[in-house]
Amino acid sequence: MQGVLTGFAVIGVVIAVGYVIALRGSLGEHGRDVLTKLAFNVASPALLFTTLARADLTVVFSSWLLVTVLSTAAAAGVFVAAGVVRGWGVGRTTIGALCSSYVNSGNLGIPISVYVLGNASLVAPVMLFQLVVVSPVALTLLDLSGRGEKGSLWLRLLTPLRNPVALGSLAGVAVAATGVHLPAPVLNPLTLIGNMAVPAVLIGFGISLRGSAVPARGAERGPVLLSVALKSVGQPATAWALAAGVFGIHGAALLDVVVTSALPGAQNLYTYASRYDVGVGLARDSILLSTILSVPVLVVIAAVLG
């Protein structure tokens, strides 16, 4: 359980730093906005590019990646269906669907993969799937929902190429696929800039907690509770059912796929919500609650399947 506790402890400390910064007013009233823009437009694209440029793309074809894809689609699909029925809007529904299915494969998934599953590379297929497929699709929907019917069809088709996060991911995949070796003078500065992404997101998240209402209250109560239920219970339960019942996956591989699916919502989803100014409270509350709930959920999964 050391990996679970270590991962959450690191995240909690950095978020707490952001909260203290907000209490002291150290970054002024626009500190959160600056950190969010820095993470979205500069640091996150650099991090995704350097991560994917050095990745082994053959991990995409791991034996249980299809389970992850299907469980992600199932969790997101349930939220989308609810959003359509309740009229939550494209942007808000997109953020909620992400919170219901997009796992924290980076700053939490990596330490848990090392300490619980024993292999850091096990989280790589999920990370690649999310960065290369889920993020570009979701960000395109957010871009298009903000633009409405403005702009030509050509501009709308090129939306992924105008989004810094999606562009960084796709560029990294292109470098990995072609086998280009980037020299240190090019890669090192990008790596240094990318290292700002996770702390900037977590500190910005901590700043946002100051003065916030109790989670899952008010107009966001329904979407928050649904997204948390899907992320914390629905997605790992679906992954277990598919892996064991449909694909015949057992033993360590079953533990791998279920633990990965049970990871909480990723902090960068709050950055997306803030960047597009839609579902900010939904993202903040859902990430916070799913992170808290994932501790007992992961402990139970490790105890039962480990």
Order of alpha helices (4+ residues) and beta strands (2+ residues): alpha-alpha-alpha-alpha-alpha-alpha-alpha-alpha-alpha-alpha-alpha-alpha-alpha-alpha-alpha-alpha-alpha
